Amino acid sequence: MQTTFSVDGMTCDHCVRHVTTELEALPGVTGVSVDLQVGGSSPVVVTSDGPLADAAVAAAVDEAGYCLTPPRSLL
């Protein structure tokens, strides 16, 4: 199962590694792919064995020091 989230605040590969590491630590996650958009909201595709709780994803991204883009954001 693949789910796409948008993450604000990433500016470099170091940022991408932090987010990827935190998301890969979630139970059931089998892969993470980030399309870095400097100065905007970066699409993050999370592959997992089943559905992921949005709150768990948001907490992992927050732990990495970033935040999910709110739905329907203009970023």
N, CA, C and O atoms as a Maestro MAE file, in Angstrom:
{
 s_m_m2io_version
 :::
 2.0.0
}

f_m_ct {
 s_m_title
 :::
 protein
 m_atom[300] {
  # First column is atom index #
  i_m_mmod_type
  r_m_x_coord
  r_m_y_coord
  r_m_z_coord
  i_m_residue_number
  s_m_chain_name
  s_m_pdb_residue_name
  s_m_pdb_atom_name
  i_m_atomic_number
  :::
  1 25 0.844 -1.168 0.000 1 A "MET " " N  " 7
  2 3 0.000 0.000 0.000 1 A "MET " " CA " 6
  3 2 0.896 1.239 0.000 1 A "MET " " C  " 6
  4 15 1.852 1.329 0.770 1 A "MET " " O  " 8
  5 25 0.570 2.196 -0.878 2 A "GLN " " N  " 7
  6 3 1.339 3.437 -0.933 2 A "GLN " " CA " 6
  7 2 0.439 4.614 -0.565 2 A "GLN " " C  " 6
  8 15 -0.697 4.725 -1.027 2 A "GLN " " O  " 8
  9 25 0.980 5.484 0.276 3 A "THR " " N  " 7
  10 3 0.272 6.689 0.692 3 A "THR " " CA " 6
  11 2 1.210 7.866 0.507 3 A "THR " " C  " 6
  12 15 2.385 7.797 0.867 3 A "THR " " O  " 8
  13 25 0.686 8.949 -0.057 4 A "THR " " N  " 7
  14 3 1.506 10.141 -0.271 4 A "THR " " CA " 6
  15 2 1.128 11.219 0.734 4 A "THR " " C  " 6
  16 15 -0.045 11.545 0.912 4 A "THR " " O  " 8
  17 25 2.133 11.755 1.376 5 A "PHE " " N  " 7
  18 3 1.988 12.861 2.319 5 A "PHE " " CA " 6
  19 2 2.826 14.022 1.806 5 A "PHE " " C  " 6
  20 15 3.745 13.818 1.012 5 A "PHE " " O  " 8
  21 25 2.525 15.221 2.243 6 A "SER " " N  " 7
  22 3 3.342 16.381 1.904 6 A "SER " " CA " 6
  23 2 3.981 16.895 3.180 6 A "SER " " C  " 6
  24 15 3.324 17.015 4.214 6 A "SER " " O  " 8
  25 25 5.277 17.200 3.097 7 A "VAL " " N  " 7
  26 3 6.029 17.647 4.270 7 A "VAL " " CA " 6
  27 2 6.634 19.018 3.991 7 A "VAL " " C  " 6
  28 15 7.248 19.236 2.946 7 A "VAL " " O  " 8
  29 25 6.457 19.936 4.932 8 A "ASP " " N  " 7
  30 3 7.003 21.292 4.832 8 A "ASP " " CA " 6
  31 2 8.348 21.391 5.536 8 A "ASP " " C  " 6
  32 15 8.605 20.689 6.514 8 A "ASP " " O  " 8
  33 25 9.210 22.280 5.019 9 A "GLY " " N  " 7
  34 3 10.411 22.666 5.743 9 A "GLY " " CA " 6
  35 2 11.699 21.980 5.346 9 A "GLY " " C  " 6
  36 15 12.765 22.373 5.818 9 A "GLY " " O  " 8
  37 25 11.641 20.963 4.491 10 A "MET " " N  " 7
  38 3 12.875 20.283 4.105 10 A "MET " " CA " 6
  39 2 13.614 21.116 3.055 10 A "MET " " C  " 6
  40 15 13.002 21.628 2.118 10 A "MET " " O  " 8
  41 25 14.937 21.246 3.217 11 A "THR " " N  " 7
  42 3 15.715 22.066 2.300 11 A "THR " " CA " 6
  43 2 16.921 21.351 1.695 11 A "THR " " C  " 6
  44 15 17.577 21.894 0.807 11 A "THR " " O  " 8
  45 25 17.225 20.122 2.171 12 A "CYS " " N  " 7
  46 3 18.430 19.447 1.686 12 A "CYS " " CA " 6
  47 2 18.320 17.937 1.889 12 A "CYS " " C  " 6
  48 15 17.350 17.443 2.464 12 A "CYS " " O  " 8
  49 25 19.331 17.215 1.405 13 A "ASP " " N  " 7
  50 3 19.341 15.757 1.553 13 A "ASP " " CA " 6
  51 2 19.413 15.325 3.015 13 A "ASP " " C  " 6
  52 15 18.896 14.268 3.378 13 A "ASP " " O  " 8
  53 25 20.049 16.134 3.850 14 A "HIS " " N  " 7
  54 3 20.122 15.831 5.281 14 A "HIS " " CA " 6
  55 2 18.705 15.808 5.877 14 A "HIS " " C  " 6
  56 15 18.380 14.933 6.680 14 A "HIS " " O  " 8
  57 25 17.880 16.760 5.483 15 A "CYS " " N  " 7
  58 3 16.484 16.819 5.932 15 A "CYS " " CA " 6
  59 2 15.736 15.559 5.486 15 A "CYS " " C  " 6
  60 15 14.995 14.954 6.261 15 A "CYS " " O  " 8
  61 25 15.944 15.182 4.233 16 A "VAL " " N  " 7
  62 3 15.280 14.005 3.672 16 A "VAL " " CA " 6
  63 2 15.662 12.761 4.468 16 A "VAL " " C  " 6
  64 15 14.805 11.928 4.762 16 A "VAL " " O  " 8
  65 25 16.951 12.628 4.823 17 A "ARG " " N  " 7
  66 3 17.395 11.460 5.599 17 A "ARG " " CA " 6
  67 2 16.719 11.395 6.965 17 A "ARG " " C  " 6
  68 15 16.336 10.316 7.417 17 A "ARG " " O  " 8
  69 25 16.569 12.556 7.631 18 A "HIS " " N  " 7
  70 3 15.905 12.568 8.943 18 A "HIS " " CA " 6
  71 2 14.460 12.093 8.836 18 A "HIS " " C  " 6
  72 15 14.014 11.254 9.619 18 A "HIS " " O  " 8
  73 25 13.743 12.627 7.877 19 A "VAL " " N  " 7
  74 3 12.336 12.242 7.702 19 A "VAL " " CA " 6
  75 2 12.233 10.770 7.317 19 A "VAL " " C  " 6
  76 15 11.400 10.042 7.857 19 A "VAL " " O  " 8
  77 25 13.075 10.334 6.388 20 A "THR " " N  " 7
  78 3 13.055 8.938 5.942 20 A "THR " " CA " 6
  79 2 13.334 7.987 7.101 20 A "THR " " C  " 6
  80 15 12.638 6.984 7.257 20 A "THR " " O  " 8
  81 25 14.332 8.287 7.906 21 A "THR " " N  " 7
  82 3 14.688 7.430 9.045 21 A "THR " " CA " 6
  83 2 13.535 7.303 10.030 21 A "THR " " C  " 6
  84 15 13.231 6.203 10.491 21 A "THR " " O  " 8
  85 25 12.896 8.414 10.355 22 A "GLU " " N  " 7
  86 3 11.777 8.383 11.311 22 A "GLU " " CA " 6
  87 2 10.590 7.606 10.751 22 A "GLU " " C  " 6
  88 15 9.960 6.833 11.473 22 A "GLU " " O  " 8
  89 25 10.280 7.803 9.475 23 A "LEU " " N  " 7
  90 3 9.141 7.095 8.880 23 A "LEU " " CA " 6
  91 2 9.425 5.601 8.732 23 A "LEU " " C  " 6
  92 15 8.532 4.780 8.942 23 A "LEU " " O  " 8
  93 25 10.654 5.242 8.376 24 A "GLU " " N  " 7
  94 3 10.990 3.822 8.240 24 A "GLU " " CA " 6
  95 2 10.918 3.082 9.570 24 A "GLU " " C  " 6
  96 15 10.799 1.857 9.591 24 A "GLU " " O  " 8
  97 25 10.989 3.812 10.679 25 A "ALA " " N  " 7
  98 3 10.914 3.180 12.001 25 A "ALA " " CA " 6
  99 2 9.479 2.826 12.390 25 A "ALA " " C  " 6
  100 15 9.270 2.096 13.360 25 A "ALA " " O  " 8
  101 25 8.490 3.327 11.654 26 A "LEU " " N  " 7
  102 3 7.096 3.013 11.977 26 A "LEU " " CA " 6
  103 2 6.796 1.556 11.634 26 A "LEU " " C  " 6
  104 15 7.250 1.058 10.604 26 A "LEU " " O  " 8
  105 25 6.038 0.870 12.484 27 A "PRO " " N  " 7
  106 3 5.683 -0.525 12.200 27 A "PRO " " CA " 6
  107 2 4.920 -0.646 10.880 27 A "PRO " " C  " 6
  108 15 3.981 0.107 10.622 27 A "PRO " " O  " 8
  109 25 5.333 -1.597 10.056 28 A "GLY " " N  " 7
  110 3 4.643 -1.855 8.801 28 A "GLY " " CA " 6
  111 2 5.193 -1.094 7.609 28 A "GLY " " C  " 6
  112 15 4.850 -1.413 6.470 28 A "GLY " " O  " 8
  113 25 6.040 -0.091 7.840 29 A "VAL " " N  " 7
  114 3 6.593 0.682 6.727 29 A "VAL " " CA " 6
  115 2 7.697 -0.130 6.054 29 A "VAL " " C  " 6
  116 15 8.619 -0.617 6.709 29 A "VAL " " O  " 8
  117 25 7.581 -0.265 4.726 30 A "THR " " N  " 7
  118 3 8.564 -1.039 3.973 30 A "THR " " CA " 6
  119 2 9.412 -0.170 3.047 30 A "THR " " C  " 6
  120 15 10.399 -0.643 2.483 30 A "THR " " O  " 8
  121 25 9.029 1.102 2.887 31 A "GLY " " N  " 7
  122 3 9.812 1.989 2.047 31 A "GLY " " CA " 6
  123 2 9.337 3.425 2.134 31 A "GLY " " C  " 6
  124 15 8.175 3.692 2.441 31 A "GLY " " O  " 8
  125 25 10.251 4.350 1.858 32 A "VAL " " N  " 7
  126 3 9.939 5.780 1.877 32 A "VAL " " CA " 6
  127 2 10.662 6.423 0.701 32 A "VAL " " C  " 6
  128 15 11.844 6.164 0.478 32 A "VAL " " O  " 8
  129 25 9.952 7.260 -0.049 33 A "SER " " N  " 7
  130 3 10.535 7.983 -1.167 33 A "SER " " CA " 6
  131 2 10.154 9.455 -1.041 33 A "SER " " C  " 6
  132 15 8.978 9.786 -0.885 33 A "SER " " O  " 8
  133 25 11.148 10.334 -1.111 34 A "VAL " " N  " 7
  134 3 10.916 11.768 -0.950 34 A "VAL " " CA " 6
  135 2 11.326 12.499 -2.220 34 A "VAL " " C  " 6
  136 15 12.419 12.283 -2.743 34 A "VAL " " O  " 8
  137 25 10.449 13.363 -2.715 35 A "ASP " " N  " 7
  138 3 10.759 14.235 -3.852 35 A "ASP " " CA " 6
  139 2 10.971 15.635 -3.277 35 A "ASP " " C  " 6
  140 15 10.019 16.400 -3.126 35 A "ASP " " O  " 8
  141 25 12.226 15.965 -2.956 36 A "LEU " " N  " 7
  142 3 12.552 17.225 -2.288 36 A "LEU " " CA " 6
  143 2 12.170 18.431 -3.150 36 A "LEU " " C  " 6
  144 15 12.609 18.552 -4.294 36 A "LEU " " O  " 8
  145 25 11.357 19.308 -2.593 37 A "GLN " " N  " 7
  146 3 10.946 20.559 -3.225 37 A "GLN " " CA " 6
  147 2 11.397 21.695 -2.312 37 A "GLN " " C  " 6
  148 15 10.665 22.093 -1.406 37 A "GLN " " O  " 8
  149 25 12.602 22.217 -2.548 38 A "VAL " " N  " 7
  150 3 13.162 23.267 -1.697 38 A "VAL " " CA " 6
  151 2 12.263 24.499 -1.763 38 A "VAL " " C  " 6
  152 15 11.912 24.972 -2.843 38 A "VAL " " O  " 8
  153 25 11.899 25.009 -0.582 39 A "GLY " " N  " 7
  154 3 11.056 26.196 -0.504 39 A "GLY " " CA " 6
  155 2 9.581 25.906 -0.644 39 A "GLY " " C  " 6
  156 15 8.773 26.831 -0.731 39 A "GLY " " O  " 8
  157 25 9.217 24.642 -0.669 40 A "GLY " " N  " 7
  158 3 7.812 24.287 -0.810 40 A "GLY " " CA " 6
  159 2 7.488 23.039 -0.021 40 A "GLY " " C  " 6
  160 15 8.195 22.670 0.917 40 A "GLY " " O  " 8
  161 25 6.433 22.413 -0.412 41 A "SER " " N  " 7
  162 3 5.986 21.200 0.247 41 A "SER " " CA " 6
  163 2 6.476 19.996 -0.558 41 A "SER " " C  " 6
  164 15 6.203 19.899 -1.755 41 A "SER " " O  " 8
  165 25 7.194 19.083 0.089 42 A "SER " " N  " 7
  166 3 7.786 17.932 -0.587 42 A "SER " " CA " 6
  167 2 6.887 16.708 -0.495 42 A "SER " " C  " 6
  168 15 6.489 16.327 0.606 42 A "SER " " O  " 8
  169 25 6.553 16.074 -1.635 43 A "PRO " " N  " 7
  170 3 5.784 14.836 -1.598 43 A "PRO " " CA " 6
  171 2 6.625 13.694 -1.014 43 A "PRO " " C  " 6
  172 15 7.782 13.499 -1.387 43 A "PRO " " O  " 8
  173 25 6.020 12.958 -0.101 44 A "VAL " " N  " 7
  174 3 6.672 11.816 0.527 44 A "VAL " " CA " 6
  175 2 5.763 10.608 0.331 44 A "VAL " " C  " 6
  176 15 4.630 10.596 0.814 44 A "VAL " " O  " 8
  177 25 6.250 9.597 -0.373 45 A "VAL " " N  " 7
  178 3 5.485 8.384 -0.614 45 A "VAL " " CA " 6
  179 2 5.947 7.326 0.383 45 A "VAL " " C  " 6
  180 15 7.122 6.962 0.424 45 A "VAL " " O  " 8
  181 25 5.000 6.842 1.184 46 A "VAL " " N  " 7
  182 3 5.294 5.819 2.192 46 A "VAL " " CA " 6
  183 2 4.646 4.515 1.739 46 A "VAL " " C  " 6
  184 15 3.437 4.456 1.513 46 A "VAL " " O  " 8
  185 25 5.455 3.481 1.610 47 A "THR " " N  " 7
  186 3 4.962 2.149 1.261 47 A "THR " " CA " 6
  187 2 4.878 1.336 2.547 47 A "THR " " C  " 6
  188 15 5.817 1.309 3.344 47 A "THR " " O  " 8
  189 25 3.739 0.673 2.736 48 A "SER " " N  " 7
  190 3 3.544 -0.068 3.985 48 A "SER " " CA " 6
  191 2 2.739 -1.337 3.734 48 A "SER " " C  " 6
  192 15 2.122 -1.512 2.683 48 A "SER " " O  " 8
  193 25 2.765 -2.215 4.734 49 A "ASP " " N  " 7
  194 3 2.018 -3.466 4.673 49 A "ASP " " CA " 6
  195 2 0.514 -3.242 4.765 49 A "ASP " " C  " 6
  196 15 -0.268 -4.080 4.315 49 A "ASP " " O  " 8
  197 25 0.109 -2.130 5.337 50 A "GLY " " N  " 7
  198 3 -1.303 -1.821 5.521 50 A "GLY " " CA " 6
  199 2 -1.473 -0.345 5.774 50 A "GLY " " C  " 6
  200 15 -0.512 0.417 5.670 50 A "GLY " " O  " 8
  201 25 -2.688 0.075 6.108 51 A "PRO " " N  " 7
  202 3 -2.924 1.495 6.352 51 A "PRO " " CA " 6
  203 2 -2.126 2.010 7.548 51 A "PRO " " C  " 6
  204 15 -1.915 1.295 8.528 51 A "PRO " " O  " 8
  205 25 -1.689 3.261 7.448 52 A "LEU " " N  " 7
  206 3 -0.962 3.914 8.542 52 A "LEU " " CA " 6
  207 2 -1.853 4.996 9.147 52 A "LEU " " C  " 6
  208 15 -2.585 5.681 8.434 52 A "LEU " " O  " 8
  209 25 -1.782 5.138 10.448 53 A "ALA " " N  " 7
  210 3 -2.528 6.199 11.110 53 A "ALA " " CA " 6
  211 2 -1.861 7.541 10.795 53 A "ALA " " C  " 6
  212 15 -0.650 7.697 10.950 53 A "ALA " " O  " 8
  213 25 -2.672 8.507 10.350 54 A "ASP " " N  " 7
  214 3 -2.129 9.833 10.044 54 A "ASP " " CA " 6
  215 2 -1.393 10.419 11.240 54 A "ASP " " C  " 6
  216 15 -0.371 11.086 11.079 54 A "ASP " " O  " 8
  217 25 -1.909 10.172 12.440 55 A "ALA " " N  " 7
  218 3 -1.280 10.706 13.658 55 A "ALA " " CA " 6
  219 2 0.121 10.121 13.858 55 A "ALA " " C  " 6
  220 15 1.025 10.824 14.310 55 A "ALA " " O  " 8
  221 25 0.304 8.855 13.529 56 A "ALA " " N  " 7
  222 3 1.620 8.222 13.669 56 A "ALA " " CA " 6
  223 2 2.605 8.815 12.662 56 A "ALA " " C  " 6
  224 15 3.764 9.063 12.993 56 A "ALA " " O  " 8
  225 25 2.144 9.039 11.441 57 A "VAL " " N  " 7
  226 3 2.997 9.642 10.415 57 A "VAL " " CA " 6
  227 2 3.358 11.067 10.823 57 A "VAL " " C  " 6
  228 15 4.518 11.468 10.732 57 A "VAL " " O  " 8
  229 25 2.361 11.831 11.274 58 A "ALA " " N  " 7
  230 3 2.609 13.218 11.703 58 A "ALA " " CA " 6
  231 2 3.600 13.256 12.859 58 A "ALA " " C  " 6
  232 15 4.474 14.122 12.892 58 A "ALA " " O  " 8
  233 25 3.477 12.331 13.808 59 A "ALA " " N  " 7
  234 3 4.390 12.288 14.955 59 A "ALA " " CA " 6
  235 2 5.815 11.959 14.501 59 A "ALA " " C  " 6
  236 15 6.770 12.538 15.017 59 A "ALA " " O  " 8
  237 25 5.971 11.042 13.550 60 A "ALA " " N  " 7
  238 3 7.298 10.681 13.051 60 A "ALA " " CA " 6
  239 2 7.939 11.857 12.325 60 A "ALA " " C  " 6
  240 15 9.125 12.132 12.504 60 A "ALA " " O  " 8
  241 25 7.156 12.545 11.509 61 A "VAL " " N  " 7
  242 3 7.671 13.710 10.786 61 A "VAL " " CA " 6
  243 2 8.041 14.817 11.767 61 A "VAL " " C  " 6
  244 15 9.062 15.485 11.603 61 A "VAL " " O  " 8
  245 25 7.210 15.008 12.785 62 A "ASP " " N  " 7
  246 3 7.481 16.004 13.822 62 A "ASP " " CA " 6
  247 2 8.770 15.654 14.572 62 A "ASP " " C  " 6
  248 15 9.571 16.539 14.873 62 A "ASP " " O  " 8
  249 25 8.968 14.390 14.869 63 A "GLU " " N  " 7
  250 3 10.178 13.937 15.563 63 A "GLU " " CA " 6
  251 2 11.424 14.261 14.741 63 A "GLU " " C  " 6
  252 15 12.490 14.523 15.299 63 A "GLU " " O  " 8
  253 25 11.287 14.243 13.424 64 A "ALA " " N  " 7
  254 3 12.403 14.581 12.537 64 A "ALA " " CA " 6
  255 2 12.616 16.089 12.457 64 A "ALA " " C  " 6
  256 15 13.635 16.545 11.939 64 A "ALA " " O  " 8
  257 25 11.661 16.864 12.967 65 A "GLY " " N  " 7
  258 3 11.813 18.319 12.985 65 A "GLY " " CA " 6
  259 2 11.038 19.058 11.905 65 A "GLY " " C  " 6
  260 15 11.314 20.224 11.624 65 A "GLY " " O  " 8
  261 25 10.068 18.381 11.299 66 A "TYR " " N  " 7
  262 3 9.304 18.979 10.211 66 A "TYR " " CA " 6
  263 2 7.812 18.765 10.468 66 A "TYR " " C  " 6
  264 15 7.436 18.197 11.494 66 A "TYR " " O  " 8
  265 25 6.962 19.215 9.545 67 A "CYS " " N  " 7
  266 3 5.528 19.028 9.750 67 A "CYS " " CA " 6
  267 2 4.851 18.678 8.442 67 A "CYS " " C  " 6
  268 15 5.306 19.040 7.357 67 A "CYS " " O  " 8
  269 25 3.738 17.953 8.584 68 A "LEU " " N  " 7
  270 3 2.937 17.620 7.410 68 A "LEU " " CA " 6
  271 2 2.246 18.880 6.907 68 A "LEU " " C  " 6
  272 15 1.826 19.724 7.699 68 A "LEU " " O  " 8
  273 25 2.130 19.001 5.609 69 A "THR " " N  " 7
  274 3 1.384 20.105 5.020 69 A "THR " " CA " 6
  275 2 -0.095 19.849 5.274 69 A "THR " " C  " 6
  276 15 -0.583 18.752 5.001 69 A "THR " " O  " 8
  277 25 -0.811 20.828 5.785 70 A "PRO " " N  " 7
  278 3 -2.248 20.623 6.000 70 A "PRO " " CA " 6
  279 2 -2.951 20.316 4.668 70 A "PRO " " C  " 6
  280 15 -2.543 20.827 3.626 70 A "PRO " " O  " 8
  281 25 -4.002 19.488 4.697 71 A "PRO " " N  " 7
  282 3 -4.747 19.207 3.462 71 A "PRO " " CA " 6
  283 2 -5.252 20.510 2.843 71 A "PRO " " C  " 6
  284 15 -5.622 21.450 3.546 71 A "PRO " " O  " 8
  285 25 -5.255 20.538 1.519 72 A "ARG " " N  " 7
  286 3 -5.729 21.681 0.751 72 A "ARG " " CA " 6
  287 2 -4.886 22.944 0.952 72 A "ARG " " C  " 6
  288 15 -5.364 24.054 0.717 72 A "ARG " " O  " 8
  289 25 -3.645 22.777 1.380 73 A "SER " " N  " 7
  290 3 -2.754 23.922 1.552 73 A "SER " " CA " 6
  291 2 -2.305 24.445 0.192 73 A "SER " " C  " 6
  292 15 -2.240 23.692 -0.779 73 A "SER " " O  " 8
  293 25 -2.003 25.710 0.131 74 A "LEU " " N  " 7
  294 3 -1.516 26.296 -1.119 74 A "LEU " " CA " 6
  295 2 -0.019 26.148 -1.281 74 A "LEU " " C  " 6
  296 15 0.531 26.571 -2.298 74 A "LEU " " O  " 8
  297 25 0.674 25.544 -0.281 75 A "LEU " " N  " 7
  298 3 2.124 25.345 -0.392 75 A "LEU " " CA " 6
  299 2 2.443 24.305 -1.444 75 A "LEU " " C  " 6
  300 15 3.613 24.004 -1.679 75 A "LEU " " O  " 8
  :::
 }
 m_bond[299] {
  # First column is bond index #
  i_m_from
  i_m_to
  i_m_order
  :::
  1 1 2 1
  2 2 3 1
  3 3 4 2
  4 3 5 1
  5 5 6 1
  6 6 7 1
  7 7 8 2
  8 7 9 1
  9 9 10 1
  10 10 11 1
  11 11 12 2
  12 11 13 1
  13 13 14 1
  14 14 15 1
  15 15 16 2
  16 15 17 1
  17 17 18 1
  18 18 19 1
  19 19 20 2
  20 19 21 1
  21 21 22 1
  22 22 23 1
  23 23 24 2
  24 23 25 1
  25 25 26 1
  26 26 27 1
  27 27 28 2
  28 27 29 1
  29 29 30 1
  30 30 31 1
  31 31 32 2
  32 31 33 1
  33 33 34 1
  34 34 35 1
  35 35 36 2
  36 35 37 1
  37 37 38 1
  38 38 39 1
  39 39 40 2
  40 39 41 1
  41 41 42 1
  42 42 43 1
  43 43 44 2
  44 43 45 1
  45 45 46 1
  46 46 47 1
  47 47 48 2
  48 47 49 1
  49 49 50 1
  50 50 51 1
  51 51 52 2
  52 51 53 1
  53 53 54 1
  54 54 55 1
  55 55 56 2
  56 55 57 1
  57 57 58 1
  58 58 59 1
  59 59 60 2
  60 59 61 1
  61 61 62 1
  62 62 63 1
  63 63 64 2
  64 63 65 1
  65 65 66 1
  66 66 67 1
  67 67 68 2
  68 67 69 1
  69 69 70 1
  70 70 71 1
  71 71 72 2
  72 71 73 1
  73 73 74 1
  74 74 75 1
  75 75 76 2
  76 75 77 1
  77 77 78 1
  78 78 79 1
  79 79 80 2
  80 79 81 1
  81 81 82 1
  82 82 83 1
  83 83 84 2
  84 83 85 1
  85 85 86 1
  86 86 87 1
  87 87 88 2
  88 87 89 1
  89 89 90 1
  90 90 91 1
  91 91 92 2
  92 91 93 1
  93 93 94 1
  94 94 95 1
  95 95 96 2
  96 95 97 1
  97 97 98 1
  98 98 99 1
  99 99 100 2
  100 99 101 1
  101 101 102 1
  102 102 103 1
  103 103 104 2
  104 103 105 1
  105 105 106 1
  106 106 107 1
  107 107 108 2
  108 107 109 1
  109 109 110 1
  110 110 111 1
  111 111 112 2
  112 111 113 1
  113 113 114 1
  114 114 115 1
  115 115 116 2
  116 115 117 1
  117 117 118 1
  118 118 119 1
  119 119 120 2
  120 119 121 1
  121 121 122 1
  122 122 123 1
  123 123 124 2
  124 123 125 1
  125 125 126 1
  126 126 127 1
  127 127 128 2
  128 127 129 1
  129 129 130 1
  130 130 131 1
  131 131 132 2
  132 131 133 1
  133 133 134 1
  134 134 135 1
  135 135 136 2
  136 135 137 1
  137 137 138 1
  138 138 139 1
  139 139 140 2
  140 139 141 1
  141 141 142 1
  142 142 143 1
  143 143 144 2
  144 143 145 1
  145 145 146 1
  146 146 147 1
  147 147 148 2
  148 147 149 1
  149 149 150 1
  150 150 151 1
  151 151 152 2
  152 151 153 1
  153 153 154 1
  154 154 155 1
  155 155 156 2
  156 155 157 1
  157 157 158 1
  158 158 159 1
  159 159 160 2
  160 159 161 1
  161 161 162 1
  162 162 163 1
  163 163 164 2
  164 163 165 1
  165 165 166 1
  166 166 167 1
  167 167 168 2
  168 167 169 1
  169 169 170 1
  170 170 171 1
  171 171 172 2
  172 171 173 1
  173 173 174 1
  174 174 175 1
  175 175 176 2
  176 175 177 1
  177 177 178 1
  178 178 179 1
  179 179 180 2
  180 179 181 1
  181 181 182 1
  182 182 183 1
  183 183 184 2
  184 183 185 1
  185 185 186 1
  186 186 187 1
  187 187 188 2
  188 187 189 1
  189 189 190 1
  190 190 191 1
  191 191 192 2
  192 191 193 1
  193 193 194 1
  194 194 195 1
  195 195 196 2
  196 195 197 1
  197 197 198 1
  198 198 199 1
  199 199 200 2
  200 199 201 1
  201 201 202 1
  202 202 203 1
  203 203 204 2
  204 203 205 1
  205 205 206 1
  206 206 207 1
  207 207 208 2
  208 207 209 1
  209 209 210 1
  210 210 211 1
  211 211 212 2
  212 211 213 1
  213 213 214 1
  214 214 215 1
  215 215 216 2
  216 215 217 1
  217 217 218 1
  218 218 219 1
  219 219 220 2
  220 219 221 1
  221 221 222 1
  222 222 223 1
  223 223 224 2
  224 223 225 1
  225 225 226 1
  226 226 227 1
  227 227 228 2
  228 227 229 1
  229 229 230 1
  230 230 231 1
  231 231 232 2
  232 231 233 1
  233 233 234 1
  234 234 235 1
  235 235 236 2
  236 235 237 1
  237 237 238 1
  238 238 239 1
  239 239 240 2
  240 239 241 1
  241 241 242 1
  242 242 243 1
  243 243 244 2
  244 243 245 1
  245 245 246 1
  246 246 247 1
  247 247 248 2
  248 247 249 1
  249 249 250 1
  250 250 251 1
  251 251 252 2
  252 251 253 1
  253 253 254 1
  254 254 255 1
  255 255 256 2
  256 255 257 1
  257 257 258 1
  258 258 259 1
  259 259 260 2
  260 259 261 1
  261 261 262 1
  262 262 263 1
  263 263 264 2
  264 263 265 1
  265 265 266 1
  266 266 267 1
  267 267 268 2
  268 267 269 1
  269 269 270 1
  270 270 271 1
  271 271 272 2
  272 271 273 1
  273 273 274 1
  274 274 275 1
  275 275 276 2
  276 275 277 1
  277 277 278 1
  278 278 279 1
  279 279 280 2
  280 279 281 1
  281 281 282 1
  282 282 283 1
  283 283 284 2
  284 283 285 1
  285 285 286 1
  286 286 287 1
  287 287 288 2
  288 287 289 1
  289 289 290 1
  290 290 291 1
  291 291 292 2
  292 291 293 1
  293 293 294 1
  294 294 295 1
  295 295 296 2
  296 295 297 1
  297 297 298 1
  298 298 299 1
  299 299 300 2
  :::
 }
}
